[in-house]
């Protein structure tokens, strides 16, 4: 399975924000430099995370982005869905109805993968790895 670079940047940004002080906003420039990505490109990703309610944008001189309430419960799947959407990764292109045996296998695999991603919270990963920023 492959996901987009935008999702990769979103996951790493959320890891950084989770490991940093949750109340202190971090500027887009600093977030972009940590990943060697354009601040303009990262801003588009951050906008999706804001719309998904995971982070908030703080304006002003000391502005930036920070996690919102209940950030401890943000999962990998939440972040992936915020960037990629929630459509199925697998879709049988043959027109023989929903009973396709191939479709059943790949959908079952997708459900198991989503369960794993749903159970992995970003805050747990930070604690497991003892990451401090």
C-alpha positions as CSV (number, residue, x, y, z in Angstrom):
1,X,0.0,0.0,0.0
2,X,1.2,3.4,-0.8
3,X,-0.1,6.7,0.4
4,X,0.6,10.2,-0.8
5,X,3.5,12.4,0.2
6,X,1.0,14.8,1.7
7,X,-0.1,12.1,4.2
8,X,3.5,11.3,5.0
9,X,4.1,15.0,5.8
10,X,0.9,15.2,7.8
11,X,1.8,12.1,9.9
12,X,5.3,13.6,10.6
13,X,3.9,17.0,11.4
14,X,1.4,15.5,13.8
15,X,4.1,13.5,15.5
16,X,6.2,16.7,15.9
17,X,3.2,18.6,17.2
18,X,2.3,15.8,19.6
19,X,5.8,15.6,21.0
20,X,6.1,19.4,21.3
21,X,4.3,21.4,24.0
22,X,0.6,21.2,23.0
23,X,-0.2,24.7,24.1
24,X,2.6,26.4,22.3
25,X,2.0,27.3,18.6
26,X,4.7,26.2,16.2
27,X,5.2,28.2,13.0
28,X,4.8,26.7,9.6
29,X,8.3,27.6,8.7
30,X,9.7,25.6,11.6
31,X,7.4,22.6,10.7
32,X,8.4,22.8,7.1
33,X,12.2,23.0,7.8
34,X,12.0,19.8,10.0
35,X,10.8,17.9,6.9
36,X,12.6,19.8,4.2
37,X,9.4,20.8,2.5
38,X,8.0,24.0,1.1
39,X,6.1,26.0,3.7
40,X,3.4,26.8,1.1
41,X,2.9,23.1,0.4
42,X,2.8,22.3,4.1
43,X,0.3,25.1,4.7
44,X,-2.1,23.3,2.4
45,X,-1.7,20.1,4.4
46,X,-2.1,22.0,7.7
47,X,-5.3,23.5,6.4
48,X,-6.8,20.0,5.9
49,X,-5.8,19.1,9.5
50,X,-7.4,22.3,10.8
51,X,-10.6,21.5,8.9
52,X,-10.6,18.0,10.4
53,X,-10.4,19.6,13.8
54,X,-7.1,18.1,14.9
55,X,-5.1,21.3,15.1
56,X,-5.8,25.0,15.2
57,X,-4.2,28.0,13.6
58,X,-3.1,30.8,15.8
59,X,-2.5,34.2,14.1
60,X,-0.2,36.9,15.2
61,X,3.5,37.4,15.9
62,X,3.7,34.3,18.1
63,X,1.3,32.4,16.0
64,X,1.5,29.0,14.3
65,X,-0.2,25.7,14.7
66,X,-1.0,23.6,17.8
67,X,-3.0,20.6,18.7
68,X,-6.6,21.0,19.7
69,X,-8.4,19.5,22.7
70,X,-8.6,15.7,22.8
71,X,-5.4,15.5,20.8
72,X,-4.5,12.4,22.9
73,X,-7.1,10.5,20.9
74,X,-5.9,11.3,17.4
75,X,-5.2,8.1,15.5
76,X,-3.1,7.4,12.4
77,X,-6.4,6.7,10.6
78,X,-7.8,10.1,11.5
79,X,-4.8,11.8,10.0
80,X,-4.9,9.6,6.9
81,X,-8.6,10.2,6.3
82,X,-8.1,14.0,6.8
83,X,-5.6,14.0,3.9
84,X,-6.7,11.1,1.7
85,X,-10.4,11.0,2.4
86,X,-12.2,7.9,3.5
87,X,-12.9,6.2,0.2
88,X,-11.9,2.6,-0.1
89,X,-8.4,1.9,-1.4
90,X,-9.7,-1.1,-3.3
91,X,-12.3,-1.2,-6.0
92,X,-13.0,-4.1,-8.4
93,X,-13.3,-2.7,-11.9
94,X,-15.2,-5.6,-13.3
95,X,-19.0,-5.3,-13.6
96,X,-20.1,-8.5,-11.9
97,X,-21.7,-7.1,-8.7
98,X,-20.8,-6.8,-5.1
99,X,-20.2,-10.5,-4.7
100,X,-16.8,-10.4,-6.3
101,X,-14.5,-12.9,-4.4
102,X,-11.5,-10.7,-5.1
103,X,-13.2,-7.6,-3.8
104,X,-14.2,-9.5,-0.6
105,X,-10.5,-10.5,0.1
106,X,-9.1,-7.0,-0.4
107,X,-11.9,-5.3,1.5
108,X,-11.2,-7.7,4.4
109,X,-7.6,-6.8,4.3
110,X,-8.4,-3.1,4.2
111,X,-10.7,-3.5,7.3
112,X,-7.8,-5.1,9.2
113,X,-5.4,-2.4,8.2
114,X,-7.8,0.3,9.2
115,X,-8.4,-1.4,12.5
116,X,-4.6,-1.3,13.2
117,X,-4.4,2.4,12.2
118,X,-7.5,3.2,14.2
119,X,-5.9,1.6,17.3
120,X,-2.6,3.5,16.9
121,X,-2.8,6.9,18.6
122,X,-0.1,9.4,17.9
123,X,0.2,10.2,21.6
124,X,0.9,6.5,22.3
125,X,3.7,6.5,19.7
126,X,5.3,9.6,21.3
127,X,5.1,7.9,24.7
128,X,6.5,4.6,23.4
129,X,9.4,6.3,21.7
130,X,9.9,8.8,24.5
131,X,10.1,11.6,22.0
132,X,10.7,15.1,23.4
133,X,11.0,18.1,21.2
